[in-house]
Amino acid sequence: MKLCNIFNCKINDLVHENMSDIDSLDEEIKMSVVKFKEEKQKKIKGISKAIYILARIGKILLTITIPIIVFLLIATPIFISNIEMKDGTIIFKGTKVD
């Protein structure tokens, strides 16, 4: 009985191997378990929301950067073929830049 007082439980909780019978637990312990589960769920929801936001940002960045990269891959050779260097002067398609 002294152990029951120390652990705040019933004698059945000390002698039975299976602790899955939640009805035998003290009401205060039940509420602690429920509160712990609620806090854990809030943390998991927060993490899920952060992952969702990061995924959306990543998707937006990919949507923006892929067309830019494709454009640069296509435009760079065209742009470079129209540049010429003579005597330290850059010439763009016949226009002289000093």
C-alpha positions in Angstrom: 0.0 0.0 0.0 2.9 2.3 0.6 4.1 1.8 -3.0 0.6 2.7 -4.1 0.8 6.0 -2.2 4.2 6.7 -3.6 3.3 6.0 -7.2 -0.3 7.3 -6.9 -1.8 4.1 -8.3 -4.0 1.2 -7.3 -2.6 -2.2 -6.1 -3.7 -3.8 -9.4 -1.3 -1.5 -11.3 1.6 -2.9 -9.3 0.8 -6.6 -9.7 -0.5 -6.8 -13.3 2.0 -7.0 -16.1 -0.2 -5.3 -18.7 -0.7 -1.5 -18.0 -3.0 -1.0 -21.0 -6.1 -0.7 -18.7 -6.3 3.1 -18.6 -9.4 2.9 -16.4 -7.4 1.7 -13.5 -5.2 4.7 -13.6 -5.7 7.7 -11.4 -7.7 10.6 -13.0 -4.7 12.9 -12.6 -2.5 10.5 -14.4 -5.1 10.2 -17.2 -5.2 14.0 -17.6 -1.4 14.2 -17.7 -1.4 11.6 -20.5 -4.1 13.5 -22.5 -2.2 16.8 -22.0 1.1 15.2 -23.1 -0.6 13.9 -26.2 -2.2 17.3 -27.0 1.2 19.0 -26.6 2.8 16.4 -28.9 0.1 16.8 -31.5 0.5 20.6 -31.4 4.3 20.3 -32.0 3.7 17.8 -34.8 1.1 20.1 -36.4 3.6 23.0 -36.2 6.3 20.9 -37.8 3.9 19.8 -40.5 2.9 23.4 -41.3 6.5 24.5 -41.5 7.4 21.6 -43.9 4.3 22.5 -46.0 5.4 26.2 -46.2 9.0 25.3 -47.1 7.7 22.9 -49.8 5.5 25.7 -51.3 8.4 28.1 -51.2 10.6 25.5 -52.9 8.0 24.9 -55.6 7.7 28.6 -56.2 11.4 29.0 -56.5 11.7 26.1 -58.9 8.8 27.6 -61.0 10.7 30.9 -61.3 14.3 29.6 -61.6 13.9 26.8 -64.2 12.6 29.2 -66.9 15.4 31.6 -66.1 18.0 28.9 -66.4 16.5 27.6 -69.7 16.4 31.2 -71.0 20.0 31.8 -70.1 21.1 28.5 -71.7 19.4 29.5 -74.9 20.2 33.2 -74.9 23.9 33.0 -73.8 25.2 31.4 -77.1 23.2 33.9 -79.2 24.5 36.8 -77.1 28.1 35.6 -77.1 28.1 35.1 -80.9 27.1 38.8 -81.3 30.1 40.0 -79.2 33.5 40.7 -80.7 36.7 42.1 -79.1 39.1 44.3 -81.2 42.0 46.3 -79.8 40.6 46.3 -76.2 37.2 47.4 -77.4 34.0 45.4 -77.2 31.8 45.5 -80.2 28.2 44.4 -80.1 26.9 43.5 -83.6 28.6 46.4 -85.2 28.1 48.9 -82.2 31.3 50.0 -80.6 31.5 50.2 -76.8 34.5 51.8 -75.1 
